[in-house]
Amino acid sequence: MKKEQLVNLVEQMTLKEKVDQLLQLAADFYSEKAEAKTGPMAQLNITQDTVNHAGTTLGISGAKEAIRVQKTYMENNRLHIPTLLMADIIHGFRTIFPIPLGLGSSWDLQAAKQMAEVSAKEAAVSGLHVTFSPMVDLVRDPRWGRVMESTGEDPFLNARFAEAFVKGYQGDDLEHDFMRVAACVKHFAAYGAALAGRDYNTVNMSERQLRDQYLPGYKAALDAGAKLVMTSFNTVDGVPATGNEWLFRDVLRGEFGFDGVVISDWGAVQELIPHGVAKDQKEAARLAIQASVDIEMMTNCYTGYLEELITEGTVPEAMLDEAVLRILELKNDLGLFEHPYRGADEALEAQHVLSDEHRSIARDVARRSIVLLKNEHATLPLRKDQTLALVGPAAQSHDVLGVWSWQGKKEEAVTLAQGVQHYAKQVHTQTEAFDYFAPSKEAIEEAVSLAKEAEVVILALGEEDWMSGEASSQTDIRLPQAQLELFDKVRAVAKTLIVTLYNGRPLDLTAIQSADAIVEAWFPGTEAGNALADILFGVYNPSGRLSMSFPENVGQVPVFYNTDNTGRPYLGDPNEKYVSKYLDASNQPRYPFGYGLSYGEVTYSQTIVHQDTVQLGDTITVEATISNHSDYKRRETVQLYVRDIVGKVVRPVRELKGFTQIDLAPQESQTVRFELTTDQLFYVHSNQEWSTEPGEFHVWIAPNSQEGVKTSFTLV
């Protein structure tokens, strides 16, 4: 449908029909069971006529149901406009992949794109059109439960993953490729900087910091073609994002040139009232529409008061018309006017959803995301002839998907016990059920007894899924006390002890540092046990590298690698007091950004910069040789860091400017070369402009954010 036809369609709509087009309702409102929707309708104070014309729908599941809802909707809609079906498909539809923080730790953009492609295919044949992903919020505080949805603490890495997700979801021809879905980037903006790591809390930062650190990820997703943007719950410079006209009209639409759909998060328009910037629903509706929010999710401020605001002249009808047109354009971009059922197909659903092919891809992506944190005395990989004990709450747990696995089924997930049994000849797994928080005396005794008899003990610890995710902030980010007590008992009798972890955030692992090996598996998804077993037995040499730092303790938080220097920097002398340091802990995280081990030793040569001096517009060639000194083949994530020594604004001590992954055969060396442009040296100044100044820059090619031997060049 051409744009003039869409404009004509808007002109045919009544004022109420246009307002209703801005409403998103959940699946219950379209249920065939009257009792399922009468309560919600009464609660929102809307009529069946409003339901018939609400422009978008949230949480419909299954091809058959999607076709029924679309058919009924179009029959009841006077102008036969199709609805848009949206859902939270965060890291898989039915085939569940690692949580995004785990995907970020793969540093593998192709793996992220594959996840999005598989997710899109399963969602599309099940009738969905839009996913509320990617979340590109920059995260630096592991107390915040939603760090699990982000790809980490670095703006550059987040931006690259944002691009990969969008391209995977949307493909190259969204209108005609019915195996794709539209991507919605979220949460605009800076939701990841909630004070004290408390969900929905205030965000307080300078505009310069917002532009320099937080906006680049969203911008990368938009440049990759993301069709929608979701508002964040937090304030931006004292104004809640959902009613922030500067943020959405000036920055998003004006500066970034985004002309797609903006949707509120669940209930966020009405939350302008408790925020204290709107006195009632009418004022909340005015602020949101003036801020350019096109779709109101699951509150009724628009349907209750937008007609009145327009009739009295407070809001121009043209503002409503532009919002409606953007929604219709999105439906048109998806081809829904010609193909209202789009990809929904029960036969294709049966063929593709949770297929063997998709499970195989999920297994491979999961093992790329797993990070080996510790491996003393080459404890890992395991030999198949070793006598093993597999104990702990996560040993036989199916709780490996993560809380945002909407359609995932725990019973379809592979447990660690199932994965290990494929390889081990002698593995003794405890039979007593083991609670994460209050294990029975019998379960503890059995675990200790099995540990005594084994050559190697695998102690499977971690979080249950509800402990991270939305509304799951925590001040104590250690493992539950019962698990720490279990660790001490098993450690006391185990000859060799390996700890595996399922969790959704960086943890304080101080209490388990005496383990011989520690493997961070995150929530790996449907193929969790197989992927983790592949790592433990060396079928896959671990290649994951942390995308978010692990603190020594919660008192350091937020602790992240690309911090600014201070006027009194701590340089390592423990006797020097009047510098920026703790008396009772290091300044550094226990495991820094970019960190991870593999089997076998690798070394990095001195970084070489081919130009001592450069000018604006030049390209700086930086290289190093990476050598594998082992008999293991391995994938190495080679990282490029830069530091601007003197700037008009204080610059971080290191900034990631590039990375690449290389496959090294046993005893092989490769020279890795980066081409660094002077544009990559730009940063946001106090006047909000991007630029840089002449001066010295340090540069490292390194295996993580704390290692490497620096060299330098000068910009003249």
VOSETOR-346199 format. One line per field, with one value per residue (C-alpha): y, z, x. Coordinates in steps of 0.2 Angstrom, whole numbers. Layout:
BEGIN
Y = [Y/...] $
Z = [Z/...] $
X = [X/...] $
//
This chain:
BEGIN
Y = [0/17/31/41/27/26/44/42/28/40/53/40/36/44/53/38/25/35/36/17/13/20/7/-10/-23/-40/-57/-59/-46/-56/-73/-83/-85/-70/-71/-69/-52/-44/-41/-33/-23/-16/-13/-2/6/2/-6/-20/-7/-1/-18/-21/-6/-6/-5/-18/-34/-41/-59/-69/-86/-100/-99/-105/-92/-78/-82/-83/-66/-57/-64/-59/-42/-37/-43/-31/-17/-5/-1/-19/-13/-28/-28/-30/-45/-42/-51/-52/-64/-59/-74/-87/-91/-110/-114/-104/-98/-90/-74/-59/-56/-73/-69/-54/-65/-75/-59/-68/-57/-71/-81/-67/-65/-83/-82/-68/-77/-93/-83/-74/-89/-98/-82/-78/-95/-94/-78/-64/-48/-39/-43/-32/-34/-30/-22/-12/-3/-1/-10/-7/-12/-31/-28/-23/-39/-34/-34/-52/-44/-33/-37/-28/-13/-7/5/-1/-20/-16/-7/-21/-33/-22/-21/-40/-43/-31/-39/-56/-52/-42/-48/-39/-39/-38/-34/-50/-62/-70/-79/-62/-50/-32/-27/-15/-7/-3/5/23/29/25/12/2/17/15/22/9/-5/-4/-7/7/19/37/39/54/58/73/75/73/56/51/55/48/31/27/33/25/7/13/23/8/-2/12/13/-6/-2/-6/-2/2/10/7/20/17/18/30/48/57/73/74/70/53/46/42/60/67/78/83/65/58/73/82/68/52/60/76/71/52/54/40/40/24/19/23/12/14/0/-8/5/18/32/31/30/48/52/43/50/67/76/73/76/64/53/67/76/60/58/75/73/56/62/78/67/57/41/32/17/16/-1/-8/9/19/37/40/31/40/58/61/65/78/85/87/94/107/112/107/94/97/83/83/76/61/59/57/44/34/35/29/13/10/12/-1/-13/-9/-12/-30/-32/-35/-26/-38/-53/-51/-68/-66/-80/-89/-107/-122/-134/-123/-121/-139/-140/-126/-123/-132/-142/-153/-140/-126/-136/-139/-120/-116/-129/-121/-103/-108/-116/-100/-90/-100/-92/-102/-91/-102/-118/-121/-135/-139/-147/-145/-153/-169/-186/-199/-212/-201/-206/-191/-185/-173/-164/-148/-139/-136/-154/-161/-144/-140/-122/-116/-105/-88/-78/-70/-87/-83/-99/-110/-125/-131/-149/-148/-142/-153/-154/-155/-173/-178/-169/-176/-194/-193/-192/-199/-218/-217/-202/-203/-191/-188/-194/-183/-168/-152/-136/-120/-112/-125/-142/-156/-164/-180/-171/-163/-179/-188/-174/-175/-194/-194/-181/-191/-206/-197/-192/-176/-167/-156/-145/-137/-120/-104/-94/-99/-90/-78/-71/-61/-51/-38/-33/-44/-31/-38/-30/-47/-54/-69/-87/-91/-95/-113/-116/-108/-119/-134/-128/-128/-146/-152/-143/-151/-168/-166/-171/-160/-148/-139/-127/-123/-109/-105/-87/-71/-58/-56/-63/-60/-77/-73/-88/-101/-95/-111/-121/-129/-123/-111/-111/-97/-104/-90/-97/-106/-111/-127/-136/-130/-147/-153/-136/-136/-154/-150/-137/-148/-163/-152/-156/-137/-126/-112/-96/-85/-68/-58/-43/-37/-37/-48/-38/-44/-39/-29/-14/-10/-9/-1/-8/-7/-7/10/21/39/42/54/67/55/39/23/16/1/6/-1/11/26/32/48/41/35/17/6/1/-17/-21/-19/-6/-19/-32/-50/-54/-40/-35/-46/-59/-78/-93/-107/-123/-121/-106/-92/-77/-59/-51/-32/-21/-13/4/7/26/36/52/54/67/68/57/45/27/19/2/-8/-26/-40/-58/-71/-88/-104/-114/-129/-145/-138/-129/-113/-98/-82/-65/-52/-35/-17/-4/15/28/47/54/72/78/93/81/67/51/33/23/11/10/-4/1/-15/-34/-50/-68/-80/-99/-105/-123/-131/-122/-109/-91/-77/-59/-49/-32/-18/-2/12/28/45/46/32/44/56/59/70/87/98/107/90/89/75/79/75/85/83/73/56/40/24/8/-11/-27/-38/-53/-43/-25/-27/-35/-31/-20/-3/7/24/36/55/64/80] $
Z = [0/-5/8/0/3/21/23/15/27/42/34/34/52/66/80/92/79/78/97/98/86/99/112/115/124/131/124/137/129/113/122/116/134/139/158/153/146/155/171/162/151/167/175/160/158/140/129/117/103/109/110/92/86/98/85/93/103/116/120/107/106/92/74/76/89/79/64/74/83/66/57/71/73/54/54/68/62/52/40/41/47/53/71/75/86/98/112/123/113/121/119/110/106/111/107/121/119/133/141/132/145/141/122/125/134/117/109/94/83/71/86/91/74/73/89/82/66/74/86/72/62/77/82/64/60/77/71/79/70/83/96/111/108/108/125/123/140/146/163/177/192/195/209/195/190/172/168/162/147/142/133/146/152/136/123/109/112/115/99/89/97/94/76/75/84/73/57/63/68/52/38/22/16/31/20/10/21/32/43/51/64/67/81/95/103/122/134/128/137/151/160/165/176/189/205/218/205/210/196/190/200/196/183/187/174/164/146/141/149/142/124/126/135/134/118/105/108/103/89/82/83/74/60/58/54/70/67/85/100/118/132/148/165/172/172/161/168/180/167/165/148/143/144/139/124/122/123/110/98/99/101/94/80/77/79/75/62/68/60/66/80/99/111/130/142/151/161/158/152/168/179/174/189/203/195/200/183/179/191/182/167/156/159/157/140/135/140/132/115/115/118/103/111/98/107/125/132/144/152/146/147/128/126/141/137/120/111/125/123/105/105/117/107/120/108/89/79/68/82/83/65/64/77/68/52/59/66/49/41/52/48/29/31/37/23/34/23/9/20/37/43/37/42/54/48/59/47/47/66/69/57/64/82/93/78/80/69/81/96/88/84/102/109/99/104/122/123/115/129/143/152/161/176/185/180/193/189/172/181/166/154/162/156/152/163/179/193/195/208/201/216/221/217/199/195/189/188/172/178/165/153/162/167/150/141/138/127/133/143/157/154/137/143/145/163/167/173/156/147/158/156/137/141/158/161/180/186/202/203/219/220/234/228/232/236/231/248/261/256/267/279/268/252/260/268/251/242/254/254/235/235/247/235/218/210/204/211/200/212/202/210/205/205/201/187/197/206/191/178/180/198/204/211/226/238/241/225/233/231/243/260/260/244/252/267/255/246/262/267/249/248/264/257/238/230/216/215/200/202/188/189/182/185/177/184/189/207/222/221/235/246/232/227/234/220/208/193/191/175/172/162/164/160/144/138/131/127/144/150/133/130/148/146/130/139/154/144/131/116/114/121/131/122/132/138/151/145/162/177/192/208/223/234/232/241/225/214/202/196/178/167/158/173/173/182/197/203/216/207/216/208/219/234/249/261/252/260/253/235/228/235/247/264/263/245/228/216/203/200/204/185/173/157/143/154/151/151/138/139/135/136/124/123/115/108/111/102/87/80/63/64/78/73/64/58/58/44/45/49/62/60/76/76/88/86/96/99/105/115/118/109/110/96/103/98/105/106/103/110/105/119/118/131/127/139/139/134/137/147/158/148/153/158/144/130/119/101/92/93/82/85/78/78/82/78/91/92/79/79/70/68/71/63/68/57/70/62/70/71/84/95/96/111/118/125/137/123/117/101/96/93/99/101/97/110/115/115/123/114/119/110/124/130/142/149/162/153/138/136/130/116/110/95/94/85/78] $
X = [0/7/9/-5/-17/-12/-15/-32/-35/-31/-43/-57/-56/-66/-58/-62/-55/-39/-37/-41/-27/-15/-20/-11/-21/-15/-21/-34/-45/-46/-50/-65/-70/-80/-75/-57/-59/-74/-64/-49/-61/-70/-53/-47/-65/-66/-79/-79/-79/-63/-56/-62/-52/-36/-22/-10/-10/2/6/-5/3/2/-2/-20/-24/-15/-26/-42/-38/-33/-48/-60/-52/-53/-71/-75/-65/-75/-61/-54/-37/-26/-19/-1/4/19/28/43/54/71/83/72/54/52/70/78/96/107/101/108/121/128/126/136/150/151/158/151/140/136/130/119/112/108/99/88/85/79/69/61/57/49/39/34/26/17/9/19/25/35/48/52/70/85/87/103/103/121/123/136/127/124/111/99/90/88/107/103/94/108/124/135/145/153/145/155/151/133/131/139/127/112/116/117/101/91/98/94/76/72/83/84/66/54/39/41/51/37/50/56/49/51/63/59/74/73/72/75/84/97/86/102/108/94/101/106/102/84/72/61/72/78/92/103/117/123/118/136/137/120/126/144/140/121/114/126/118/101/108/116/100/91/104/103/84/75/56/51/57/51/51/60/52/65/68/80/86/71/58/51/56/38/33/50/47/66/71/59/55/72/84/76/66/75/94/93/80/69/52/45/34/37/28/27/32/18/8/22/10/-1/15/18/6/15/31/24/24/5/-9/-21/-24/-28/-12/-2/-10/-6/13/15/7/17/33/28/23/12/6/1/3/-10/-17/-31/-25/-26/-43/-50/-44/-36/-52/-56/-39/-41/-58/-54/-38/-25/-18/-18/-27/-12/-2/-14/-14/5/5/-9/0/16/7/-1/16/23/8/12/30/26/14/-1/-13/-10/-6/-15/-10/8/19/6/5/2/11/27/25/26/41/51/47/60/66/82/91/86/91/108/111/106/118/132/128/126/144/151/143/150/165/179/183/196/206/219/232/223/208/198/194/188/193/180/188/188/176/164/152/138/130/121/104/108/114/97/88/78/78/91/81/80/65/62/59/41/37/51/46/58/54/61/78/93/99/118/116/109/123/137/130/134/153/157/159/157/147/137/123/113/96/89/80/90/82/92/89/85/91/86/99/98/102/117/123/122/131/146/146/147/160/171/172/175/191/182/167/156/146/132/126/117/101/83/76/66/81/86/76/63/58/73/85/96/108/116/123/132/125/112/119/114/124/139/138/136/152/162/156/160/176/182/181/183/200/196/181/173/159/147/135/118/114/108/120/138/140/151/161/173/166/170/187/195/187/199/189/174/163/151/136/123/106/111/94/86/102/110/116/123/133/140/145/154/164/168/174/184/173/172/187/179/179/167/174/165/154/151/164/162/165/175/160/144/153/163/147/146/163/167/183/181/180/187/203/204/215/222/223/228/244/246/255/245/254/247/231/225/221/205/205/196/204/196/195/204/198/197/184/188/185/186/177/184/191/189/200/202/211/230/241/241/253/251/266/270/257/264/258/263/262/270/260/243/232/213/206/221/220/231/237/239/244/250/255/244/252/244/257/246/239/221/213/205/195/203/194/207/202/208/209/213/216/216/229/223/206/195/184/191/193/191/207/203/190/186/188/188/188/190/189/202/204/221/226/238/255/249/253/243/246/230/229/216/213/209/201/203/184/185/194/180/170/156/162/154/145/137/147/158/176/194/210/228/238/245/235/239/234/233/229/225/215/205/203/216/230/242/257/253/261/256/254/251/237/244] $
//
